[in-house]
Amino acid sequence: MYSIKKVSELLDIPPVTIRAWENRYHVVNPMRTEGGHRLYCKKDLEILKWLKEQTTKNHMKIGEAVQLLNQSTNKSIESAPIEKPFGDIKAALYQALIEINTQEANNIIELAFSLYEYEDVFHHILAEILYQIGDEWENGKVTVAQEHYVSQFVINRFTQFLRILPVNKLLPKILAFCPEGEDHHIGLMLFSLFLRKKGNEVIYLGPDTPFDGLLDLIENKNLSIIAISITNPAPLVRVEKWMRACIERNPHLKFVIGGKGVLGSRRRDTQSVSYFTESDWESLYMSKLH
């Protein structure tokens, strides 16, 4: 992430121009810190750089450049295909992690965050490494210690972003967990990051969470939305029974439940419960969580 001062230095665009393009044309949508300072990602830099080239080298008016940008598929401003760089960094990070080389692993992940948006790093590098290490642990190719080390490394990075991303106190707080017996929480982590980017505060309980005491927590923290992730459909009936009990006690509660465990379910959404997959996070958020 880059401050507006850093972006100005890298692209040789005055901060006042960057703010004007952002406010008038909405060409970029930087994140904000809790103090209100702008934070720009790599894609924002690419867009601003492209716009500058159109106005300086091609002598276009900024309005014309923005119109062209909106009409295009952005292919002209994207970097080279990212599959190979992702693969290279992922392979190097995986090797450092299974060798339990903490310094090297931290150097590589910092490089990744400097090159790509943090969401891409989590989706295309860290999450895939977790899937890979899980498969290789089940096949006996890595030890329990190696698997635990890798998992903890990723979780530490995840909790770091949960702390630093700004919170909009006007948005509802969300409780996120996997039910007891469900240890796979990669999807839940990614969904929680999605929610945090939106500005929602997320109370993240993680995997293997028993129901005991959860309703008290929900009431004490005045929570109105509960996000649940399951990869195995077996606990779905038990989860739904618990949700019904919660709704009977607090009719205002809303539940969103997703993961591979609900993919084959024929259950329909109700006013209180929504079933979702990764592909419709945005529409789910706008219709149910906004």
N, C-alpha and C positions, 0 to 999 in steps of 0.2 A: 504494500500500500504506500502511496506517495502523498505528501502534503502539497498544497497548492504552490508553495514556494519551490519545492523540489520539481514539480511539473513545469513550472515557469523556467527554471534553470535548464532542465533537460531539453525542452522544446523551443526555448527562446520566444515564449509568448508571455506578454505581460499578465500578471494576475488579474488585472481589471478586465482584460479581454477574455480570459478564461471564464470569469464569473458572468460576463455579459453574454457569451455564447451559451453558457449553461442556463441562465435565467430566461433569456429571450427565446432560445430555440430548443432548449431541453435536449441537447445533443449528448450530454453525459448526465449521469445521476450518481454523483459520488456519495459514499457513506458519510456519516457524521459521527464524530466522537461525542461523548457526553458533554463536552465543552462547546460543541457546535462547530468544530473545525472539520473542514472537508478532508476526505481520504479518497484518493483516486486509485483505481486498479489499472492493470496493464492494458485492458481493452479500452479504458477511457483515454489513456495516452495515445493508443493507436488511432482512435477517432480524432482526437485533437490534432495530432500530427498530420493526418490526412487532410483535415480541413485547412490547416495552415498551408499545406502544399498547393491546394486548389486556389487559395486566395493570393499566394505569392508567385508560384511558378506558372500557374494557368490563368492568373489574373481574373479569377471569378469573384463576384460579390459573395459575401458570406451567406446571404439568403439563398443564392443559387446553389452554392456548394451544399448547404443543408438539404435543399430540395433533392439534389442528386443523391445525397447520402440516403435519404428516406426512400427513394425510389429503387435504390440498388439492393442487392442481397448482401452487401458489405464484403463481397469477395475481394474487392480491390484494396481494402484496408486491413484485411486479416493477415496474420503472419503466415509463414509457411505451415503446411499441415502439421498438426501437433501430435499425431499418434506416435511418431518415432521419438521426438524429444521426451514425451511422457514415458515411453517404454525405456529409454536410456536411463532416465532419472529413477524410474521405478526399480529397474534392475540393480542399479548402483546402491540405492537405499536399502533394498531387500538384502543385498549381500552384507552391507554394513550392519544391519540389524541382526541377522542370524549369526554374525561373528561377534555380536554384542560390543560393537565398537561405537560407543556413545558419541564421542567427539565427531567422528566421521559422519555418523547418521545425522547429527544436528547440523553439520555443515551442508550436507546434501539437501536436507529439508528446507533450510533457510534459502538455499539457492532456488529451490522449487517455488517457494512463496514469492521470491523476487521476480520470477519469470512469468508466473501464472496467477490468475485469480485464486483466492483461497478455496473457493468452492470447487474449482477444477482440481486443485491439489488433493482435496479430500475425496472427491468422487473418482478421479482417474489414477491416483497414486496410492494414497493411504488406505482407502477402502479396498482396493484391489489387492494390496499387499496383505491385508487382514484375511481376505478370502483365500489367497494363495497359501498363507502360513497355516490356516485352518485345514486346508486340504492336505498339505504335506505333513502336518501333525497326525492326521487320521491315517495317513499312509506310512507312518513311521519314519519319515525322512528328516524330521526335526524333533527335538526334545521338548518336553513339557516346559522346561526352563526357557528355551528359546521362544516358544509360543507365548508364554506369559510376558516375557520381556518386550516382544513386538507389540502385543496388545496394550501393555501399559504405556509404551512410547506413543502410540496413536491416541490413546485416551488422554494423556497429558496435553498433547497438542489440541485436542478437541476442547478440553476444559479451559485452556488458555483463551480460545476464541469465544467461548461462552462468557468469559469474564470481560473481555475488552470490547466486544461489539456493543454499541450504544442501545439503550433501552428507551422506548417511548412509553412513559408511565400512563398514557391515556389508553393504551392497548391492553387487552386482558392478559393475565398471567396464565401460563400453560404448564400442566404437569405432564411429564413424559416418562414412561417406564415400559419394561417388558414384564409380563406376569411370571410368577414363580415357575421355575422349570425351563424358562426360555433364556438361554445364554447368548443368543445371537442378537446383538444390538447395533450392528453397523447401520442398518436402515434407519433406526431410531436416532442415531447420532446425526446422520445426514439431514433427516427431517428437522431435527432440533436446530441445526445450523441454519436451515432455510427459514425457520420461524424467527431465529435471533436476528437474521439479516433484515427481516421485516420490521423489527423493533420490539417484538414480544419478549417479555421475560420468561425464561423457561426454567422450571425446577426439574432438573434431570436426575432421576433415580436410577436409571440404567437397567441392567439385566437382572433376572431372577428376583423380582420384587414381590413379596407376599402381600395379600390384600389387607392383612391385619393392620389397623391404624391408618390406612390411606384416607378413609372418609373423614376422620378427624383432622388429618393434615389438610384436606381439601377445604374443610369448613374454616379451620383456623387461619389459613392463608387466603381465604375468600377467592378460591379458584373457581372458574366457570367452565374451563375447557380441559379435557383430559385426552392425551395422545397415547395410544397403546400400539405396540408393534409385536407381531408374532410371525415366526417363520414356519411353525408346525401347526396345522389346523386342529390338533388334538385338544388344546386347552380353550378353543373358541367357545364351546358351550359353557364352560365354567366362567370365562370372562364375561359372557353375555348375561349370565345369571347375576354376577356381581354388579354389572352396570345397571341392570333393572332395579336392584336393591338400592343403588345410589340415587337413581332417578326418582324412585318412590319417596325417598327421604328429602331430596333436593331436586324438584322438577326443572329448575333452571339450568342444570348441568348439561353440557354437550360433550359427547365422546366422538373422537375420530380414531378409527382402528384400521391399521394397514399392515403390509408385509406379505410375504409369500403365503402365509397361512390363511389369508382371506381371498387369494386370487381365484380359487375355484368355488367360492361360496356364492350361493344364489340369494343370499340375504339382501334385502332392500334397505335403502336409507330410510330413516325416520326423522322426525323433527329433532330427536335427541341424539341419534347415533348415525354416523356416516362411515361407510367402508370405502377405502381408497387404495390406490396404487401409486407408485412413484410418478407415473406419467401425468397424473392430474393434480399435482400438488398446488399449482397456481390457481386452477379453477376451484379447487376445494377451499383454498384460503379465502378467495374473494367471496365465495358464496356462504361459507360456514364460519370462518374464523376472523374475518375483517371487522 
